[in-house]
């Protein structure tokens, strides 16, 4: 009986210890991720944090990653406009309402900021850059879907180096 009690207590203590270690590890990673974002996001496009998105409000999500990244997963109802192949004229044709609230995003917010700048210069009035991009969206346990509109845990992380910033989800990248 004593052996069984010891075993149960040991498991509980081990679980608590592991949870604390993981929590501190993620906290440290979050600080590094914040530092990376502060260093690379110039805030030339107003930022919107995941926690600031009003779920009741209607936004047009524009995914500024490449199509292979979008196919792996994206935010529900997002439209892929790409980065390398971004075409402002096609975007104007697809989304003529320049007063619509638009949230641009990419992996962490760098590419989307550049596309957001182009949209603002083209006269779009309510453009926001999703701070931390799809990584932060997924890290905060928000759902993503694949090209078949099925829920998925996969997120294209662009590269092995960038994959460390995705904490919650299955990392997909090419070597």
ChimeraX attribute file (.defattr): number of C-alpha atoms within 10 A of each C-alpha:
attribute: neighborCount
match mode: 1-to-1
recipient: residues
	/A:1	6
	/A:2	7
	/A:3	8
	/A:4	9
	/A:5	10
	/A:6	11
	/A:7	12
	/A:8	12
	/A:9	12
	/A:10	12
	/A:11	12
	/A:12	12
	/A:13	12
	/A:14	12
	/A:15	12
	/A:16	12
	/A:17	12
	/A:18	12
	/A:19	12
	/A:20	12
	/A:21	12
	/A:22	12
	/A:23	12
	/A:24	12
	/A:25	11
	/A:26	13
	/A:27	12
	/A:28	12
	/A:29	15
	/A:30	15
	/A:31	11
	/A:32	13
	/A:33	18
	/A:34	14
	/A:35	11
	/A:36	14
	/A:37	16
	/A:38	12
	/A:39	9
	/A:40	13
	/A:41	20
	/A:42	14
	/A:43	15
	/A:44	13
	/A:45	22
	/A:46	16
	/A:47	20
	/A:48	17
	/A:49	14
	/A:50	18
	/A:51	10
	/A:52	9
	/A:53	13
	/A:54	9
	/A:55	8
	/A:56	6
	/A:57	7
	/A:58	11
	/A:59	18
	/A:60	15
	/A:61	23
	/A:62	24
	/A:63	28
	/A:64	30
	/A:65	26
	/A:66	18
	/A:67	16
	/A:68	13
	/A:69	23
	/A:70	23
	/A:71	17
	/A:72	20
	/A:73	25
	/A:74	31
	/A:75	21
	/A:76	15
	/A:77	14
	/A:78	19
	/A:79	16
	/A:80	21
	/A:81	23
	/A:82	21
	/A:83	17
	/A:84	10
	/A:85	11
	/A:86	16
	/A:87	12
	/A:88	14
	/A:89	10
	/A:90	11
	/A:91	14
	/A:92	15
	/A:93	9
	/A:94	11
	/A:95	13
	/A:96	11
	/A:97	11
	/A:98	16
	/A:99	11
	/A:100	15
	/A:101	17
	/A:102	22
	/A:103	24
	/A:104	32
	/A:105	31
	/A:106	28
	/A:107	27
	/A:108	26
	/A:109	26
	/A:110	22
	/A:111	21
	/A:112	28
	/A:113	28
	/A:114	18
	/A:115	26
	/A:116	27
	/A:117	18
	/A:118	15
	/A:119	21
	/A:120	16
	/A:121	10
	/A:122	13
	/A:123	12
	/A:124	20
	/A:125	15
	/A:126	17
	/A:127	27
	/A:128	25
	/A:129	31
	/A:130	29
	/A:131	29
	/A:132	26
	/A:133	25
	/A:134	27
	/A:135	27
	/A:136	24
	/A:137	24
	/A:138	22
	/A:139	17
	/A:140	13
	/A:141	13
	/A:142	13
	/A:143	16
	/A:144	23
	/A:145	21
	/A:146	19
	/A:147	16
	/A:148	9
	/A:149	14
	/A:150	10
	/A:151	15
	/A:152	16
	/A:153	17
	/A:154	18
	/A:155	27
	/A:156	26
	/A:157	24
	/A:158	18
	/A:159	13
	/A:160	13
	/A:161	9
	/A:162	15
	/A:163	18
	/A:164	13
	/A:165	21
	/A:166	21
	/A:167	17
	/A:168	17
	/A:169	17
	/A:170	13
	/A:171	19
	/A:172	18
	/A:173	16
	/A:174	8
	/A:175	6
